Every structure is written in structure tokens, then in C-alpha cells.
Amino acid sequence: MPATEARIALVTGAGSGIGRATARLLSERGFHVVCTGRTATSLAETVQGSPSMETRVMDVTDPDAVAAVFDRVAGRHGHLDLLVNCAGLFGVQRPVTETATADWELTLRVNTTGTFLPARAALRLMGAQEPRGGRILNLGSVSAQVPRPHAAAYTASKAAVTGLTRSLALEGRDLDIAVGQLDVGNASTPMSRVHETGALQPDGSRKPEATIDVAHVAETIAFVAELPTGVSVPFMTLMATGMPFLGRG
């Protein structure tokens, strides 16, 4: 018998933006949510004292930190039903010729390795628990399909996440673990506020772009989370209707 009978979800990047909105909504929908992030104060603001949420400071790029949090989840709750990988950053916006190696490496470390490490830990836990199985949902970006100007590191990092999602889905299939990805375009978060004031366009100009409320992203994630694990949603795209994507550039 699991130590906690409620469905257990772990959300990375839960201290702000999509991660915060998702953690709160999953809690409202009956999940016990483990909210992870780098800053204890922001996580506390997310939880606001809710008994169905708990916080764990975790750097998604640190293998030991990630392993420790997942070990704690296993020890305290006995199982994990859902992982939502929301942690990420846009990084610097510069032409490839002016992109510093350190900036490139940081963006890939946070967005790609920071998705891989929690997903690996979840795959191990979900595959070994009884009953086994669960769901992993990675947050991608429409930029992996059609890049923004001067965003090579971000584009590459999210394209790598797409490849990772496919591999996780393949390996998770025999473990009753459903893996999918939600590609988001122009959700209104602190990370993407520039879209509302003046996003860089391919012609060098800056123009405000349409955005969507993070609540719509959280609702989509919650919808997928409620599906039985025998139902897989490999890829979905959610974006502002008026943003330049189809035909960008």
C-alpha cells in the first residue's frame, strides 16, 4: 500500500510562470503536488500554505539534487504518478556569431539536461514502483519547429527536448509510462514578457505579439494528466492565435 493514496505529481520550475499555474491547478484537481524550484521563497508563494502541496528546493541541472528529491518522494509517498518538466530559461538573444560558449552551455544545461535528469529519475521510480507506470510531460516550444531570430541556443535546447521526449516515450512504453510534450508559443510569463512589449522579428524590427494566459497552458497539462496512462498524447501545440509562427519570417 503506498504511503500516500493521493495521486502524486512533481512539477519542476514551480516557482513562477507555467510551473506555478500548473502546480496550483493540479492541486485543485486532487493531486498532491511536489513543487520544485531553485528559490524557496518563490515556491512558498506558489504553495501559499496549501496542505496538498509541498516544496523542495532543487536545481534541475544537479544530478545529486534531483536524485535526492526523487528518493524523498519515493520514501515519503511510495509512488509518483506524474512528472511535469516546466523548468527552463530563454537565455541571451544574440546572433550565433556573438553567442558566448558559456551562454550556449547554460541554456542547454538548464533546458535539456534539466529535463533529462528529472525524467530519468521519474522513469526509474515509475518503472520500479508497484503498481508501476505513470506519466511524464515535458514542456517544449514552438521555437524548436520555427526558430526565433538570434535564439540558436534556446532553439537547439528545445529541439533536443523533442528528441528526448521521443526516446523517453519509446523506453517508457514497456513500463506503462506515457510520455508526451506540450509545445507552447507565447505564454505570458516573466520569461517571455518581451513578446508583449516588442519581440525581435526576422527583419530586425521589434513588434508586440499576441500572448496567451498561462492558465490555458495549465488547463491543457491538467487535461492530459487526468487521462489514463493507457492513453498517450505524444505531442500537442498550444499558442496564441495571432502570434507569428505559421509563416514566421
N, C-alpha and C positions, 0 to 999 in steps of 0.2 A: 504494500500500500504506500503510495507516495506520501512524503511528509506534508505536502500541501496539495489539497484536492483541486484547488482552483487552477485554471489554465495559466501557465507561467509564460510571460513574454519578456524578452530582453531587448531594449532599444538603445542603440548607440547614438551619440550626438543628441541626447535627450535634453540638453541644457538650453536649447533655443530652436527656433525655426520649425522645420518639418518634424524633427525628432521630438520636440516638446509637444506639438499638437498631436502627434501620433500617440505618444505615451499617455497623454491625458484621455484621448478618445478610447484607446484600448482599455484603460482603467474603467471608464464609464460603461464599456461593453462587457465587463465581467472578468477581464484578465487581471491577474496580479502582475504588475509591471516592474521589472528591474530597470531603473533608469540609469544609464551610464554616460559619463562625460568627463571632461578634464577639470571642471571647476565645481567645487562643492556648493558654492553659493547659487550658481545658476541652476543646478539640479534641485536645490531646495526650493527655488522659486517655481520650478516645474511641478514638484510634488505637492507643495502647499499643505503639508500635513496629512495627505490622504492615506488612510490605512491600507489601501490596495496598491500602494506604490512604495518603492524603496529606492534609495540612491546608492550608487557605487562609483567612486572616482576611478576612472580607467582611461589610460592612454591607449587608443586602439593600435598604435604603432609599436607597443611594447609587448613582446610575446609573453613575458613573465606576468605582467599586469593582467593581460587578457586571460591567461590560464588560471590565475588566482581567482578572478571574479567568477569564471565558469565553474571552478571547483567549489566555490562558496554556494553558487546556485544549486549545484548537484547535492551538496551536503545539507543545505537548508530546506530545499523544496523537493528534492528527489527526482525532478524531471524538468525539462524545458520543452515547451510546445511551439514557441515562435521566436525567431530572431529577426529583427528589423534593423538593417545596417543603414543608418542615416548620417553618420559622422562623415565630414568632408570639408574641403575648402576649395575656393575658386583659384586662389594663388595669384601671382602677379600677371598682369596683362601686358605683354611685350612681344615684339616680333621675335621669331626664332633666333635671328642673328644677335639679338640683345638679351636673350634669356640666359641668366646665370645658371650654371650647373647645379648650384645649391638650391635655387628656386625650383628647378625641374625635379630634383630628387625629393624635395619636401612635398611637392604636390602629389607625386606618385606614391610616396611613403604613406601619406595620410589617406588618400582616396583609394589606392589599390591595395597596398599592404594592410591598411586599416579596415578594409573589407574582408580581405583574406583571413586574417588572424581570428576575428570573431566567428567567421563562417566555418573555419577549420575546427575551432573549439565546439561549435554547435553541432557540426556533423559527428564529431566524436561522441558527444554527450547523447544526442538524439539516437544515434545508432546503437548505443550500449544500454540505454535505459529500458525499463520494462513497464508498459509496452513500448516498443521502440517506435520511432517516427517523429515527425514534426514538420515545421515549415520554416524556410529561410527566405526572406525577401530583401533584396539589395536595391538600394536607390541608385539609379543610373541618371543619365542626362541625354536630352536630345542632341547635345553638342557632340556626342560620340557618333552620331549619324551625319550631322551637318555642323561643322565647327564654327565657332565664333572667331572673328579676326583676333590675332595676337593672343591666342589661348591654346597653344600647342600642348603644353603640359597638362592642362585640365582635360583637353580633348583626348589625349593619349591615355590618361589615367582612367577616364570613364569608358573608353573603348576596351581597355584591359579588364575592367569590371564586367563588361558584357561577356568577354571570353571566359572569365572566371565563373560567371553565373551558369553558362552552358556546361562547363566541366562539373560544377557542383551538382547540377541537375542530373547529369549522367551518373555520377557516383552515388548520389542520394537515392536514386530510383529504387535500387535493390534494398535500401534501408528504410523504405516507406517515408522518405523525407522529400517533400515537394519544395522545389527551389524556383524562384521567379525574380523578375526585375521590373521595377517601375521607372520608366524614363520620364523625367519631369522637365518641363520647359517654362521658365519664368514664373516660378512660385515666388510670392512676395515674402522674402526672408531678409534678415540683416545682411546675409552674404550676397544677396542679389538685388539690393536696393538701388543700385546704379541703373538697373533696367528702367526704373520709373523716372529717373531724372535725366538720363542721357546715355544710352548704351552705344558702344563703338560699333559703327557699321562698316561693311567692306570698302566703301568709298572714302573712309576716313572721317566721315561726319559722325556726330553723336545725336541720337534721337531717342525720346522717351518711347518705351514699348509697353504693350499690354501685359498685365500680370494676372495671376490668379491667387486667391487666398489659400494659405496653407491648409485651411480646413478641408478644402476639396481633396488635397493630397492625402490627408489623414483619413478621410472617409473612404477613399479608394483602397488604401492599405488595410483599413479595418474590414472592408468588404472581402478582400482576398483572405484575410486572416480567419474569417468566420467559415470559410469553405472547408469541407473535409479534406484531409491530406491526400485522399484518393483523387482529388481534382486538382490539376496543376494549371497555373496561369504563367507560362514561361516569360512572356514579355507584354507589357502594356505601356502606352504613351499617354501622358496627361499634360496638356499645355494650354496656354492662353490662346484663344481663337485668333486674336489679332496680332500675335507676335510674328516676326519674320522667321519662318522655319521652312515651310514648304516653298521652295523657290528662294531661299535665303541667298543673298549675294547677287 
